[in-house]
């Protein structure tokens, strides 16, 4: 499938309490240095599922990260 790297993150209370912005900045930018992200059509992230596809796309566009959304 062309996967070159795989990342596992233990789900903890501390991780669950990250805001959507903290999640994107901490995980995608600082930890993974992502250049592309693939998510499902109903993906949400951050404390209380506050972030969604549109927020991800806006965040990624500012940082030249490609976003692919897999339909249902």
Buried (B, 14 or more C-beta within 10 A) or exposed (E): EEEEEEEEEEEEEEBEEBBBEBBBBBBBBEEBEBEEBEBEEEBBBBBEEEBBBEBBBEBBEEEEBEBEBEEE
